[in-house]
Amino acid sequence: MLSAQSLALIDREVAKYPADQKRSAVMGALRIALEERRATGETPEARCLNKDVIEFVANYLEIAPVAAYEVATFYNMYDMKPVGKYKITVCTNLPCALSGGVNAAEYISQKLGIAIGETSADGMYTLQEGECMGACGDAPVLLVNNHKMCSFMTPEAIDKKLAELK
């Protein structure tokens, strides 16, 4: 279900905790599983976590599948439904909203022709609102695929980022 490389990365996560606390590695293990699926998935459906992947991770960590599922469904960084190749999450919490976060989200929506919560018809982009990303001083900010934080996202900076993602 996961590559040997991903399993080795999960083993590194597990090694950070006492032997009887494997469940502590569930967030990292789910992140690794999602990263592999995003990198290798040919379709949007193949680039998200599903019940089988979550169950595999749970069994690998020797925890109940429901424990892994609870984590995967609680945090918005785990994609439980199909998303585009590039998931763009824009912070629209109050500090970012007051500093252009809402305008940035609207600009991206207009540029991509999709509303927040939608995926482009070609499967390339998904646009989402996100909670505070801890970079209020850099607002407006966005995350690409949960990992690459982009700060000071003016329309010009957004155009540049979208061009890089093509």
Secondary structure as GFF3:
##gff-version 3
##sequence-region A 1 166
A	DSSP	alpha_helix	4	14	.	.	.	ID=ss1
A	DSSP	three_ten_helix	19	25	.	.	.	ID=ss2
A	DSSP	alpha_helix	26	40	.	.	.	ID=ss3
A	DSSP	three_ten_helix	44	47	.	.	.	ID=ss4
A	DSSP	alpha_helix	51	61	.	.	.	ID=ss5
A	DSSP	alpha_helix	65	74	.	.	.	ID=ss6
A	DSSP	beta_strand	86	91	.	.	.	ID=ss7
A	DSSP	alpha_helix	94	98	.	.	.	ID=ss8
A	DSSP	alpha_helix	101	112	.	.	.	ID=ss9
A	DSSP	beta_strand	125	130	.	.	.	ID=ss10
A	DSSP	three_ten_helix	136	138	.	.	.	ID=ss11
A	DSSP	beta_strand	142	144	.	.	.	ID=ss12
A	DSSP	beta_strand	148	150	.	.	.	ID=ss13
A	DSSP	alpha_helix	155	165	.	.	.	ID=ss14
###
